[in-house]
């Protein structure tokens, strides 16, 4: 059997006769199959979204907010089932999946409230008996495309603000792990039919979706390479875009840091979700006076992490998403070592006992070359790359030497150093002593090649709305600057 897709409020069989197998990356067990949706399915989803959009937009904000809160409540009721499915299809440890589902529900609650409160400013009029205000309106139908590493959270960061703003959406979950997205789709049954639709498939399906003439906006999270293609496609059709793309984020450890905290924070910031996080700390710059001790402690700490079946509650790290991901990472680590780095731990694929999945050893490489492969390519896996620098100034300079700008972290007790780093490192999120923490009320997104636009916060809501200036004169009278100009005095 092939899973149904969500169109116009109902789960229906896809028209496409092609399908995609979904396997557990930890065990290679076949979990299920989903349709590789084609043009007919995408057309049906977009048509349903278009038909529902006007009525949904005109629904009073309080009513929309109540429905988003209901979606959040249903997600919490299904938390265990959704988290279990997510772990089985992503390889994410169960505790991480459970946290993700909690954050997904929080996103809908947050945008339920912000969506009904943030309507636009009233501005000072230019003359007597005039009123000027800004009305913020939805774009229409939004294509929401999420990646495999956080398939539900990064969907929620698009869907919740998009529908809170009055848009309707067509979602394409990642082809590697779409099952939890379809399970999440059951929580949308409180919404009017057509407000949220889900089609499944890989790149070909995504291509049909973003090129559809009735798609007004594309919200995408994924690689910078694919983001550039989407931006080019959208530009040729004047579609709006919101892109959260790749990153090679720096983490700086200064001399005054509490090493015990910095070591554990750096390890978690890099190895969360087996290192498959766009904001993970892929470049760790350590100043020379503490470099040896930091490196020693980090290696010892990483050795204690348990790698294995992500359904085991004691597991710290699961597999990578695919065999291709393992192949690529193994070659990248070999290239980093060939450039002069010292391999201190791991560096190869392996098979935990009784499992047949896509596992890679937790890896530490030190003395990594700045300007080499680890600074120009995303190593999307459990590889801790340590760079040694002379002092804080050099750390800041090298941390900012990148074409990316998604996030950055510093560990220091010095407010002066923290603020200096913040002012000189271009990054959409800047963490001081607490890496990778998000706040629904604060914007998230990248600078430089790490993206266009923002998610979360009021900025994340505004990404899905366009402003309309309304100029009202409540007295009808002839204006002195109208024709004929002969009645006006020229200076």
C-alpha angles and dihedrals in degrees: 000000000000119000118251123241129230115254125162095344097312135091105237137172113266119246091224116093092204122095143187125220117229115209134185105251090208097055105009088235115155107247102178144303130256131194121268090223119217136192096296093055094044090048091053093049095047091045090054092048092049093049092051099043104083095049091044092051092050093050108111113265094239091056092048089050092052091052093049089051088052090052088052091050093051091050090055091050090054096039096116095046094045093046092049092051091047092053092048094052102034103035089232113148111261093244090056091049091050090051090049093054089050090052091048091057091046090054092058091047092050097049091043088066100035092046094060095042106044106070103142137275133286108229132204112273123239096226145008121299092016130122124197126189140156120239117196115213134187122255094228121241118019127198109216115198120181132188130239098251097065102011097167104031094051089046091053091049086062105033098045097053093036095057093036086059091052101261125127121223146215111203127202110192118204113283092228094061115010098140098086088048090056089048089051086052089069088066091062093068091101090064123085113270113275098022091106122022129176129206123177132214145094133270095313091057090047090052092054090048099050092045095050109120093224094056107101099182139019121212110189139171118191144082124347090237093058091040090059091053091050092047090051092048093046092047093055089054097035092239118158117246140200111189130183106186142171130316142191094199123196128224117196123203113196128200096257094055123123095246096205090057095040093050094051093042093050093048092051093043090054104034102040108126089007090298093300096129124115091217096043116129100259096165117048113189115196124184115239100246091065100024098103095046094043092050093048093050093045093052091049092049095048089051089063095057115109115229118192147082107007091213089065105093090217094059116110099185134024134190133298117261099255148000089255090057090053092048093050095047094049090054092047093052090050089052092050090053091046088056090060107273120138117238106222101168139009120338101165145075118263143173120237112221112281095008130100103190138119101284129166125188117251100258136203123190121179135194089033116183115251107226092029130110094290090062098043103038129049110244095208100196145056099311120131108202114196121197121192119219134179099236146336094284092056091045092054093045094051094041089058093046096097140098088228129076113177104124143340135192135200131192113206142120091218115098089195093056092044093052093045090053092046093053094047103041116077107220136134092227124033119190124195113199092333114073127201096006114147130200120201090216095055126072121255125199146096141276127214110006092348095086154294122261133002141270126208126025125051086302088061090053092047089053086072097044135066123210124242119194112219117201115191128183109187093196118068108216140138111270120230093225094060126099136322097061090192087081092059127083117233116217 
